[in-house]
Amino acid sequence: MNLNPTVLDPVFHFLDWIISEWGVYLFLAFVWLSLILIAWIFSGGLRRKFSSQPHVSAGIGIIIQLHKPAPPEEIIIHEYDPSDDGTDL
């Protein structure tokens, strides 16, 4: 590999200057571009497209079902009746 300093030194100095002056903006641009790239990949950007197959799209739905607590059971109160216990004289 030919590492000629007369050719590479100006390139490295230029890259150092760009990073020192515009580094924050370059970082933000790369972050947003990477998010767009990831969204494109997840949406099927890397899948092969065959012209003979029909276009099929599917959506993702989230269904949230709230669990309602069971109604309280009826409380049956029995009153004591001394005439039913068989101890009456």
Rosetta blueprint (number, residue, H / E / L):
1 M L
2 N L
3 L L
4 N L
5 P H
6 T H
7 V H
8 L H
9 D H
10 P H
11 V H
12 F H
13 H H
14 F H
15 L H
16 D H
17 W H
18 I H
19 I H
20 S H
21 E H
22 W H
23 G H
24 V H
25 Y H
26 L H
27 F H
28 L H
29 A H
30 F H
31 V H
32 W H
33 L H
34 S H
35 L H
36 I H
37 L H
38 I H
39 A H
40 W H
41 I H
42 F H
43 S L
44 G L
45 G L
46 L L
47 R L
48 R L
49 K L
50 F L
51 S L
52 S L
53 Q L
54 P L
55 H L
56 V L
57 S L
58 A L
59 G L
60 I L
61 G L
62 I L
63 I L
64 I L
65 Q L
66 L L
67 H L
68 K L
69 P L
70 A L
71 P L
72 P L
73 E L
74 E L
75 I L
76 I L
77 I L
78 H L
79 E L
80 Y L
81 D L
82 P H
83 S H
84 D H
85 D L
86 G L
87 T L
88 D L
89 L L
